[in-house]
Amino acid sequence: MNALPVSVMVTRACNLFLGKPAKAAVRLVTGSRTAVYRATLHDDTTVIVKLYSRTARRNALTEATAMRVVAAAVPVPRVLGYGTTSSAGATALITSDLGPDTLGSAVGSGSVPRLQALRHLGTLLGRLHEAPVSSTAPRRPVIETVASLSRRCPPDVLDRLAPSLAIITDTPDETSTVWCHGDPHFDNVVLAGPQRVRHLVDFTDAAPRRREADLAHALVMTDAHVQWDRHAVLGAYPHVVNETHLAAWSAFLTVSCWTHAAPGNDRTIWSNRLAELSRRTPHLFRPRPGHAQAPHARRRAR
């Protein structure tokens, strides 16, 4: 992320925003422009330190803003400090440490049934989407999201997605917008305290947009496409949903996940999911050359 050793970067952030140095840090997650650490301070308390590179457009400042806005609507970690850490523009965010237990680990261990976890996710998104959206909130236009995918996605695959792109881009960005998390899935829900309260974490991509984008992300990332899985999420979600937009966003996000998947098993998983989705919802995709579209699918696409 820059030329300084990681320990120096974490300690610098803790000194700047907490007035305390870190005596140890364990790296939890590394992304292309972010790194997340659990840091132990000299009084033995622990905090979560998220470092953003200078090239990250959505950074510690935008994430802290989103977390503070939505905190009245849904449980989130407490923001302890944030700001710029270098003259080049790198930033850091420090939050309270809720512990290592996630909804994903609970589903994996069997302590929380999958359907119950899906209902928890739907309920949390319902509460999040009630947070007030101000006119000054930082937004990411849909067309920018589509353009970002187009830079990575093969042209023939993007062309097949044209019917879905037409749906998600035909509505003004200001219409029906809510605060969206941007990456809702089981591992971004932390269970904390004796009551194992469910907290949403990782608001890197949080921004106002259509609620269907957030719901589609939850369905896609949890592979919740069969009827009972979808009902668990959407049945717990208290707001009206536009099914056409939800389906189009699901198609868009599945193609995005396929595009960014690493070669090998991960790419195979997303290839299979993409093939199954195009089979179930052919009206959201253009047929491949030489593959005739079924008559009923053509009627639905009109």
LUMVEXSE-449343 format. One record per residue (C-alpha): residue number from 1; chain; x, y, z. Coordinates in steps of 0.1 Angstrom, whole numbers, plus 2048, in hexadecimal, padded with zeros to 3 digits. Example, Ala and Ser with C-alpha at 12.3 -4.5 7.8 and 13.67 -1.06 7.14 Angstrom:
2
<1; A; <87B; 7D3; 84E>>
<2; A; <889; 7F5; 847>>
This chain:
302
<1; A; <800; 800; 800>>
<2; A; <81F; 816; 804>>
<3; A; <844; 812; 80B>>
<4; A; <840; 812; 831>>
<5; A; <83E; 7F1; 844>>
<6; A; <81B; 7E7; 84D>>
<7; A; <822; 7E9; 873>>
<8; A; <82C; 80D; 86E>>
<9; A; <80C; 815; 85B>>
<10; A; <7F6; 806; 875>>
<11; A; <808; 817; 891>>
<12; A; <807; 838; 87F>>
<13; A; <7E2; 836; 87C>>
<14; A; <7DD; 82D; 8A0>>
<15; A; <7F4; 849; 8AB>>
<16; A; <7E2; 863; 895>>
<17; A; <7BE; 85A; 89D>>
<18; A; <7BF; 84A; 8BF>>
<19; A; <7DE; 859; 8CF>>
<20; A; <7EB; 836; 8D6>>
<21; A; <804; 820; 8C4>>
<22; A; <7FD; 7FC; 8BA>>
<23; A; <813; 7E2; 8C9>>
<24; A; <807; 7C6; 8B2>>
<25; A; <7F1; 7C1; 893>>
<26; A; <7E3; 7A3; 881>>
<27; A; <7D9; 7A7; 85D>>
<28; A; <7B6; 79B; 857>>
<29; A; <7AE; 7A4; 832>>
<30; A; <7C2; 7B2; 815>>
<31; A; <7B2; 7C1; 7F6>>
<32; A; <7BE; 7D3; 7D8>>
<33; A; <7BD; 7F5; 7E9>>
<34; A; <7B5; 7ED; 80E>>
<35; A; <7C4; 7D8; 82A>>
<36; A; <7B2; 7D1; 84B>>
<37; A; <7C4; 7C9; 86C>>
<38; A; <7BA; 7C0; 890>>
<39; A; <7D2; 7D6; 8A4>>
<40; A; <7DA; 7D2; 8C9>>
<41; A; <7E2; 7F3; 8DB>>
<42; A; <7F9; 7F6; 8F9>>
<43; A; <7DC; 7F5; 911>>
<44; A; <7D4; 7D3; 902>>
<45; A; <7B3; 7DF; 8F2>>
<46; A; <7AE; 7D5; 8CD>>
<47; A; <7A1; 7E9; 8B0>>
<48; A; <79C; 7E4; 88B>>
<49; A; <7B2; 7F9; 875>>
<50; A; <7A9; 7FC; 850>>
<51; A; <7C4; 80B; 839>>
<52; A; <7BB; 819; 817>>
<53; A; <7D4; 820; 7FC>>
<54; A; <7D7; 843; 7EE>>
<55; A; <7C7; 836; 7CD>>
<56; A; <7A7; 82B; 7DE>>
<57; A; <78A; 841; 7D3>>
<58; A; <774; 835; 7EE>>
<59; A; <789; 838; 80D>>
<60; A; <789; 83B; 833>>
<61; A; <777; 85D; 831>>
<62; A; <75A; 850; 81C>>
<63; A; <757; 830; 831>>
<64; A; <757; 842; 852>>
<65; A; <73C; 85A; 845>>
<66; A; <726; 83D; 83A>>
<67; A; <72A; 82B; 85B>>
<68; A; <721; 849; 870>>
<69; A; <702; 850; 85B>>
<70; A; <6F4; 82C; 85D>>
<71; A; <6FE; 825; 881>>
<72; A; <6DB; 831; 88D>>
<73; A; <6CA; 818; 877>>
<74; A; <6E0; 7F8; 87A>>
<75; A; <6FB; 7EC; 891>>
<76; A; <71E; 7F4; 884>>
<77; A; <741; 7F6; 894>>
<78; A; <748; 817; 8A6>>
<79; A; <75E; 82F; 892>>
<80; A; <77C; 838; 8A9>>
<81; A; <790; 84D; 890>>
<82; A; <797; 852; 86C>>
<83; A; <7AA; 869; 854>>
<84; A; <7C8; 86E; 83E>>
<85; A; <7E8; 85C; 847>>
<86; A; <801; 868; 82D>>
<87; A; <807; 886; 817>>
<88; A; <800; 870; 7F9>>
<89; A; <7DC; 86C; 804>>
<90; A; <7DB; 849; 815>>
<91; A; <7C0; 847; 82F>>
<92; A; <7B7; 831; 84D>>
<93; A; <797; 829; 860>>
<94; A; <798; 81B; 884>>
<95; A; <779; 80B; 893>>
<96; A; <770; 7F7; 8B2>>
<97; A; <778; 7D2; 8B0>>
<98; A; <759; 7BC; 8B1>>
<99; A; <76B; 79C; 8B1>>
<100; A; <771; 780; 897>>
<101; A; <74E; 76F; 897>>
<102; A; <73C; 775; 876>>
<103; A; <71A; 769; 869>>
<104; A; <72F; 756; 84F>>
<105; A; <743; 743; 86A>>
<106; A; <723; 73C; 87D>>
<107; A; <713; 72C; 85E>>
<108; A; <732; 719; 857>>
<109; A; <733; 70A; 87B>>
<110; A; <70D; 703; 87A>>
<111; A; <705; 719; 898>>
<112; A; <6EF; 72F; 881>>
<113; A; <6DA; 71D; 866>>
<114; A; <6DF; 72B; 843>>
<115; A; <6BA; 736; 83F>>
<116; A; <6BB; 748; 860>>
<117; A; <6DC; 759; 855>>
<118; A; <6CB; 764; 835>>
<119; A; <6AE; 773; 849>>
<120; A; <6C7; 785; 85F>>
<121; A; <6D6; 794; 840>>
<122; A; <6B5; 79F; 832>>
<123; A; <6AB; 7AF; 853>>
<124; A; <6CC; 7C2; 856>>
<125; A; <6C9; 7D0; 832>>
<126; A; <6A5; 7DA; 83A>>
<127; A; <6B2; 7EF; 858>>
<128; A; <6CF; 7FD; 845>>
<129; A; <6BA; 809; 828>>
<130; A; <6A6; 81E; 841>>
<131; A; <6C4; 834; 848>>
<132; A; <6BF; 858; 83C>>
<133; A; <6CF; 861; 81B>>
<134; A; <6DA; 886; 819>>
<135; A; <6DE; 899; 7F8>>
<136; A; <703; 89D; 800>>
<137; A; <70A; 877; 805>>
<138; A; <726; 86B; 7ED>>
<139; A; <717; 857; 7D0>>
<140; A; <724; 83F; 7B6>>
<141; A; <70F; 842; 797>>
<142; A; <703; 821; 788>>
<143; A; <714; 82A; 767>>
<144; A; <735; 82C; 779>>
<145; A; <730; 809; 788>>
<146; A; <728; 7FC; 765>>
<147; A; <747; 80D; 756>>
<148; A; <75D; 7FE; 771>>
<149; A; <751; 7DB; 768>>
<150; A; <755; 7E2; 743>>
<151; A; <77B; 7E8; 748>>
<152; A; <77F; 7C4; 755>>
<153; A; <763; 7B0; 745>>
<154; A; <768; 7A0; 722>>
<155; A; <754; 7B3; 708>>
<156; A; <740; 795; 6FD>>
<157; A; <735; 78D; 721>>
<158; A; <72C; 7B2; 727>>
<159; A; <718; 7B2; 707>>
<160; A; <703; 794; 712>>
<161; A; <6FB; 7A8; 732>>
<162; A; <6EC; 7C5; 71E>>
<163; A; <6C7; 7BE; 728>>
<164; A; <6D0; 7C0; 74D>>
<165; A; <6E6; 7DF; 748>>
<166; A; <6C9; 7F0; 737>>
<167; A; <6B3; 7EA; 755>>
<168; A; <6CB; 7F6; 770>>
<169; A; <6D5; 815; 75D>>
<170; A; <6B3; 821; 752>>
<171; A; <6AA; 831; 773>>
<172; A; <6B9; 852; 780>>
<173; A; <6D2; 84D; 79D>>
<174; A; <6BC; 862; 7B4>>
<175; A; <69E; 84B; 7B1>>
<176; A; <696; 834; 7CE>>
<177; A; <6B9; 836; 7DD>>
<178; A; <6C2; 82A; 7FF>>
<179; A; <6E2; 825; 812>>
<180; A; <6F0; 805; 804>>
<181; A; <70C; 7F1; 815>>
<182; A; <71C; 7E7; 7F4>>
<183; A; <729; 7C5; 7FE>>
<184; A; <70F; 7B3; 815>>
<185; A; <717; 78E; 81C>>
<186; A; <71B; 777; 83A>>
<187; A; <73F; 780; 842>>
<188; A; <737; 7A5; 843>>
<189; A; <71F; 79F; 860>>
<190; A; <731; 79C; 882>>
<191; A; <721; 78C; 8A0>>
<192; A; <72B; 79F; 8BF>>
<193; A; <725; 79F; 8E5>>
<194; A; <713; 787; 8FB>>
<195; A; <6F3; 78C; 8E6>>
<196; A; <707; 786; 8C6>>
<197; A; <6F8; 7A6; 8B7>>
<198; A; <6FB; 7A7; 891>>
<199; A; <711; 7C4; 885>>
<200; A; <717; 7CE; 861>>
<201; A; <73C; 7D4; 859>>
<202; A; <751; 7DF; 83C>>
<203; A; <741; 7FD; 82D>>
<204; A; <75C; 803; 812>>
<205; A; <742; 804; 7F6>>
<206; A; <725; 813; 809>>
<207; A; <712; 82E; 7F5>>
<208; A; <6EF; 838; 7ED>>
<209; A; <6E0; 824; 7D0>>
<210; A; <6C1; 80E; 7C9>>
<211; A; <6B9; 7F5; 7E4>>
<212; A; <6B7; 7D9; 7CA>>
<213; A; <6DD; 7DC; 7C5>>
<214; A; <6E4; 7D4; 7E9>>
<215; A; <6CA; 7B8; 7EA>>
<216; A; <6D8; 7A9; 7CA>>
<217; A; <6FB; 7A9; 7D8>>
<218; A; <6EF; 796; 7F7>>
<219; A; <6DD; 77C; 7E1>>
<220; A; <6FB; 778; 7CA>>
<221; A; <716; 776; 7E4>>
<222; A; <703; 75D; 7F9>>
<223; A; <6F7; 749; 7DA>>
<224; A; <6D3; 74E; 7E6>>
<225; A; <6C1; 748; 7C6>>
<226; A; <6AB; 72A; 7CD>>
<227; A; <688; 733; 7D8>>
<228; A; <68C; 72C; 7FE>>
<229; A; <6AD; 73F; 800>>
<230; A; <69F; 75D; 7EE>>
<231; A; <680; 75D; 804>>
<232; A; <695; 75C; 823>>
<233; A; <6A7; 77C; 819>>
<234; A; <68A; 78F; 808>>
<235; A; <670; 783; 821>>
<236; A; <685; 793; 83D>>
<237; A; <68A; 7B3; 829>>
<238; A; <66D; 7CB; 832>>
<239; A; <66E; 7E2; 814>>
<240; A; <65E; 7E0; 7F1>>
<241; A; <676; 7D2; 7D7>>
<242; A; <676; 7D6; 7B1>>
<243; A; <67A; 7B3; 7A5>>
<244; A; <685; 7BD; 782>>
<245; A; <6A1; 7D3; 790>>
<246; A; <6AB; 7B8; 7AA>>
<247; A; <6AE; 79E; 78E>>
<248; A; <6C2; 7B5; 778>>
<249; A; <6DA; 7BE; 794>>
<250; A; <6DE; 799; 79C>>
<251; A; <6E9; 793; 779>>
<252; A; <701; 7B1; 779>>
<253; A; <711; 7A7; 79A>>
<254; A; <715; 782; 78F>>
<255; A; <727; 78D; 770>>
<256; A; <73D; 7A5; 785>>
<257; A; <746; 788; 79D>>
<258; A; <74E; 772; 77F>>
<259; A; <764; 78D; 770>>
<260; A; <778; 792; 790>>
<261; A; <77A; 76D; 79A>>
<262; A; <79D; 75E; 79B>>
<263; A; <7A5; 743; 781>>
<264; A; <79E; 720; 78D>>
<265; A; <784; 715; 7A6>>
<266; A; <776; 738; 7AD>>
<267; A; <771; 73F; 788>>
<268; A; <760; 71E; 783>>
<269; A; <748; 724; 7A0>>
<270; A; <73E; 746; 791>>
<271; A; <73C; 738; 76E>>
<272; A; <723; 71E; 77A>>
<273; A; <70F; 738; 78C>>
<274; A; <70E; 74F; 76E>>
<275; A; <703; 732; 757>>
<276; A; <6E7; 729; 76F>>
<277; A; <6DB; 74D; 772>>
<278; A; <6DA; 752; 74D>>
<279; A; <6C7; 732; 74A>>
<280; A; <6AD; 73D; 764>>
<281; A; <6AA; 761; 758>>
<282; A; <6B2; 760; 732>>
<283; A; <6A0; 782; 72D>>
<284; A; <6BC; 793; 741>>
<285; A; <6D6; 787; 728>>
<286; A; <6DB; 788; 703>>
<287; A; <6DD; 765; 6F4>>
<288; A; <700; 759; 6E9>>
<289; A; <706; 759; 6C4>>
<290; A; <6F6; 73A; 6B6>>
<291; A; <6E0; 734; 6D5>>
<292; A; <6BC; 73C; 6CE>>
<293; A; <6A8; 74C; 6EA>>
<294; A; <689; 73A; 6F5>>
<295; A; <668; 74B; 6E9>>
<296; A; <65C; 751; 70C>>
<297; A; <67D; 762; 715>>
<298; A; <67A; 779; 6F7>>
<299; A; <657; 783; 702>>
<300; A; <663; 78B; 725>>
<301; A; <680; 7A0; 718>>
<302; A; <669; 7B7; 705>>
